[in-house]
Amino acid sequence: MPAALIVSFIVLFALVLLAVSVALKFFDARRKKQVTGMLQTASGETVVTVTNLLKEIELEKPGGIKGLLKTFQFTRHAQEQIQQAGMSWSSTRLLAAMGLAMIPGLGLGALLPFLMNGPTTALVCAFTFGALPYLYVRHKRKKRLETLEEQFPEALDFLARSMRAGHAFSISLEMVGEELPDPLGQEFRALFNEQNLGAPLDVALRNFTDRVPLLDVRFFTSSVLLQKQTGGNLSEILSRLAYVIRERFRLKGQVKAASAHGRLTATILTLLPVATMLGLLVVAPGYLQGMAEDSDGKYMIGGAIVAQILGNFFIKKIINIKV
């Protein structure tokens, strides 16, 4: 593959993606500005809520590039991941970022000396770099869900104390949203606003569960809906649920301490081959050149990488004990 052709392809691909990204951002900004301008008389919280709703219904707009992307299941999945991560991105922006990230990966794979005749490996590098924005969203989602999980017992205790003091459940939700810090306070404010605007309690709780896909949240919504149908002391139920969650956190900490040796072993076994290869490239650059230039050697390198990934995957599965 000639170097000039590779460079031309990279530049053309970058320009197309940049033009599409800028155009989509311009039209989205103009539309949101028009809607927000009509809501200037409303409160700030309402404007924020409507703006978030515009992002949530983005996939339902027909026509155009976004209408075409709606047909792909990954687009809807990406929008859910972005929403659960608490980010202001859209699925289109994520896909554009993934496409742009593929360009340096493709260039790196094409410019490596022993991969000049291997376009397949260049494509592998491109897709690896392209996955980085999605992995970033997944990382943000994981961190946010961990924070939500840590805050949730406190929110349940707050709800229980508020209801014991004589407040209604909806008023207690509002108080939790105002008193608790974000991100959980933000989610409870969204839950209260949705119910306050006329949504049935079961629908609002289901949407809350979709935004915060935690097992503890499912227990909470099931407890509230069951109590609404059968009766009972909801404050006592929430207090007991908060106690169970805290005990599970304590057990999870014990399991994490017991599996620390296994996690350290997985890290060492994963980094040791990579560190060895990098050391050989620095100390003796020609040591691996024969394997990199030979066709069988390339297959051996690919097999070693696949085996390394599978080994790390299985070790993670063994030491990742769910509590």
C-alpha positions, -999 to +999 in steps of 0.1 A: +000+000+000+017+032-011+024+058+016+009+086-004-024+066-008-025+060+030-019+096+038-046+107+013-071+083+027-064+095+062-068+132+053-100+126+034-115+105+061-106+131+087-121+160+067-154+141+061-158+132+097-150+167+108-175+182+084-202+158+096-195+164+133-195+202+129-227+202+109-245+180+134-233+201+163-244+233+146-280+220+139-283+205+174-272+238+190-296+259+169-325+236+177-318+235+214-313+273+215-347+278+199-364+255+224-346+270+254-355+305+242-392+297+244-387+284+280-369+315+294-400+322+316-397+288+332-374+280+361-338+270+356-345+234+367-373+231+341-350+243+314-323+218+324-349+191+324-362+199+290-327+201+276-319+166+290-352+154+275-341+166+241-309+145+244-329+115+255-353+116+225-326+123+200-328+088+185-365+091+179-361+119+153-367+106+118-346+114+088-311+125+082-280+108+095-294+103+130-325+086+115-302+062+097-282+056+128-314+047+146-315+014+128-283+002+145-287-013+179-253-001+190-265+035+187-293+031+212-270+011+234-244+040+232-270+065+241-280+045+272-243+043+282-238+080+278-269+088+298-259+065+326-224+080+326-239+115+332-223+130+301-237+156+278-226+137+247-249+123+220-246+090+204-237+107+171-209+126+188-196+094+203-196+077+169-178+107+154-152+106+181-147+068+175-142+075+138-117+103+144-098+081+169-094+054+142-073+078+121-041+078+143-045+041+148-046+035+111-016+058+106+004+041+134-003+006+120+007+017+085+039+034+096+053+007+118+083-008+098+073-045+101+036-038+093+040-019+060+029-050+042+002-059+067-030-039+062-049-062+084-028-053+114-032-016+105-069-021+106-066-038+140-047-008+153-074+015+138-102-003+155-083-005+188-079+033+188-115+037+177-127+019+207-110+043+231-138+069+232-163+042+240-141+028+267-138+063+281-176+065+283-177+030+299-151+041+325-171+073+333-202+052+337-186+027+360-172+055+382-205+072+384-224+040+392-199+033+420-206+067+434-243+063+432-241+029+449-221+044+478-246+072+482-277+051+480-279+038+516-277+074+529-306+083+505-327+054+518-321+064+555-330+100+546-362+089+530-371+067+560-365+095+585-384+120+564-414+097+562-413+090+599-414+127+605-448+128+587-438+139+552-454+123+521-433+100+498-432+126+470-421+154+494-394+131+508-381+125+473-379+163+468-360+167+501-335+139+492-329+155+458-322+189+474-301+177+503-279+149+488-249+158+466-248+148+430-249+125+412-276+108+433-292+141+442-296+149+405-313+116+399-337+120+427-345+155+415-353+141+381-375+114+397-394+140+416-398+164+387-411+135+365-436+125+390-445+161+398-452+168+361-479+140+361-461+108+353-474+078+372-452+066+401-445+032+384-434+049+352-412+074+370-396+047+391-390+026+360-373+055+343-352+060+374-342+024+373-332+027+336-310+058+344-294+041+375-291+003+366-282-009+400-295-039+419-301-018+450-322+006+429-343-023+416-349-034+452-359+001+461-384+004+433-399-030+439-403-022+476-421+011+469-444-004+443-452-034+464-460-012+494-483+009+473-503-022+463-503-042+496-496-015+522-471-017+551-445+005+568-425+018+539-400+037+562-392+005+580-387-013+547-363+013+535-343+013+567-339-024+565-329-022+529-303+004+538-289-019+565-287-048+540-268-027+515-243-015+541-237-051+551-232-061+515-206-033+512-188-046+543-187-081+528-176-068+494-147-051+512-136-084+528-138-102+495-118-074+478-091-077+505-090-115+501-087-114+463-060-087+463-032-113+457-051-126+426-056-091+412-019-083+417-010-116+400-032-107+370-016-073+367+019-087+367+012-115+343-004-090+319+023-064+320+053-087+321+053-098+284+047-063+273+075-049+294+098-077+282+091-069+245+096-032+250+129-039+268+141-060+240+131-033+214+152-008+234+182-030+242+184-051+210+162-037+183+171-064+158+162-093+181+125-094+172+130-082+136+132-117+122+100-128+138+082-096+128+093-100+092+085-137+088+049-146+081+049-175+106+064-151+132+035-126+127+010-154+133+029-163+165+028-127+177-009-125+169-015-158+187+005-146+218-016-114+219-049-133+217-037-158+244-026-129+266-060-113+263-079-146+270-057-153+300-063-119+315-100-123+308-102-157+326-081-144+356-104-115+360-135-138+359-120-160+386-111-132+410-142-110+403-165-124+430-199-108+429-215-100+463 
